[in-house]
Amino acid sequence: MWPFKKKPPPEPEFQAWELPIMWAEAQRKARQRFVDFCEDYDEKRRQESMTIESKDNGCIAEVPFELRGLGAAIGKTPANDNSFFDRAMSAPGNLPSSNPKRAFGVRKPSAQFIPPVAIVEESAVMALGAAKYGPFNWQDEPVDATTYYSAAIRHLLQWFSGEDKDQESGASHLAHVRACMGILLDAQAAGTLIDDRPNCASAGDAIERLKKAA
């Protein structure tokens, strides 16, 4: 019998020797999810190629509409500095393209507009999270939106107040913000996001009202 008439401490849920096994299993699940995603993606593309007939002749006849909209939204105009933006905005018609995939790719989201350094910085933060909590842990259990929203705001405020690196991780605060947003987007798409946003007044309406007043 327990000598102090108290309940004994609870047994740990797992032993130390089980940690490598658990980590290996988490990696296996993550790899399997990636393989499943790739297979699903390839199957969708295969089905699309059987049902969609492209009318694209393989030439760039005009500036991509995404780039026009982006330029208008940020007020950017060609600066004649030979930048990618300038080259795209001034592209003449009928530039030949020998790549048959362009006919389909031109209709899809353009990943080339994402700065590579942003992806690299975010990947460092995601790797830290994977080591601490397990890779893609937000897909195993539902996560609430406000947790990652609050974390992103904290990192953004710290960055805006002059602190570039997170003191705990040593990684960029801005990369932490991207990681939080990436998790929210992925959890939402995977159906594991708990939407606990409060029923607030529309921020968009307030922005429009104040913009007109100004």
N, C-alpha and C positions, 0 to 999 in steps of 0.2 A: 504494500500500500504506500502511496505517496506520503512521505513523513510530515510534510507541512500542511496536510489537509487542504491542499490547493490542487487545482487541475494542473497536470504537467504541461509544459509548453507544447504547442502544436508541432507535429512533424513537418519538416519542409516538404513542399510539393515535389521537389526533385533534388537529387544528389548532385554534388559538384561534378562527378564523373559523367553525368548525363548531359552536361552543357554542350560538349562537342557534338554529341549525337543530335541534340535538338537543333544546333546551328546548321549541321549538315542537312537535316530534314527541311529546315526553313529555306535553305538554298535550293534544295531539290524542288520544292513547291514553286519557288520563284521561277526557276528555269522552266518547269512544266507549264506555268502560266504563260511565259513568253513564247514557248513553242506552240501552245494552243492558239495564242493570239495570232502568230504568224500564219499558222495553217488556216485559221478562219479568214484572215485578210487575203491570203492567196486564193482561197475558194471564192470569195466575193469578187475579186478582180477577174477570176476566170469566168464567172457567170456574167459579169458585166461585159467582158470581151465577146461573149457569145450573143449578147442581146443588144449592144449599143453599136451603131454604125457611125463613125466619126465623119464629119464633113470638113474637118481641118485639112488643108492641103500641105501642111508642113511648113508654112511660111508665117513670119511675124508680120501681120498686116497692120497692126496698130499697137499702141502702148497697152500693156496689160491693165485691165480695168481696176485691179486692186491697187496698182501703183498710182494711177490717176487719183483715186479716192483718197489714198494715204497722203499724197502730196497736197491735195486740196484741204484735207483735215488739219494738217500741221502748218499750212501756209508756206510750203516749200516750193520754190520755183527753180528752174535750172540756173546754175551759177557758172557754167562754162569752166568747170574745174576738172573735167574728165572723170568725175566720180561715177560709181555704178548708177546712181539715180539719174544723172545727166545722160549717160549713155542709153539707159532704158527709155527715158522720156523723149529722146531725140531719134529713136530707132526708126529708120525709114521702112516703108512697106516692102513686102516680098523678099525678106531676108531668108535664104534657103536654110532648111534644117534637114539633115539626113537621118535624124533619130526618129524612128516610127513611134516611139513611146510618147513623143511630145503631144501628139493629137489627143491623148488621154490625160497626160500630166498637166497640160495647160489649164485644164478645168478644175484642178484640185488645189487645195491650199498650198501657198508658196512658202516652203520652209526656208528658202534662201534669204528671206527678209529677217530671220532671227539672228542676232549677233552671236557668233560662235563663242565669244568669251563669256556671254551670259549662260550658255548651256554648260560650259566647262565649270564655271563657278558653282552653278546649281548642282552639278553632279557631285562635287566635293561635299556639299551639305547633305545630299541624299545618301552618300556613302557613310557619313557619320551617323545619320539616323538609322541606316540599315544595321550598322554594328551595334547600336545602342538598343534598338527596339525590334530588330528583325526586318528584312527587306519586304516591302509592300505590306507592312503590317496592317495598314488601313483597309486592305481588302479582306483580311481574315475576320476582323471584327468591325462593326459599324462605328463611325467616328462622327462627332458633332461638329457642325460648321463653325460655331462660335469659338471653339478652342483654337482652330487654325486662323480664324479671322483675327482674334485677339493677339495671337503670337506674331502674325504678320504686321499688325499695327505697332506692336512694341518694337520690333526690329526696325521698322520704318522710322519711328520717332527717334530711336537711338541714332540711326544713320543721319537723320535730318539735323540732329543736335550736334553733329560733328564727330561721332564715333563710327569709324569705318568698319572695324572688325568686332565681332562678338567676343566678349571676354572669356566665355566658357569654351567655345569651339575653336576660336581663332579664325573662323571663316567670315566672309563678307556678310554684313547685315542684309544687304540687298539680295544676296544669294539665298539667305534664309527666307526672305519674303517670297522669292520665286518658288522655293521648295514648298512653302505653305500653300501657295496658290495652285501649284501642280498637284498636290495631294487632294485639295478640294475638287479640282476638275476631274481627277481620276476617280475619286470616290463617288462623285456625282454620276459619272458615266457608268461606273460599275454597280450602282445601286446600293452602295454601302454608306452613303452620306445621310446623317441625321440632320434634317433641315430645322434647326432650332432658332432661326432668325426671328427677332421680335417683330411685332406688327407695328412698324414705325411709319411715320409720314414719309411720302416719297421724296428722296433726296434729289431725284431728277427734276421734279416739279419745282423744288426750291431753287435749284440752279438756274432753270429757265426763267423763273420769276425775277431773281436777282440780276440775271444777265440783261434782261430787258429794262429793268429799272436803272441799271448803270448806263 
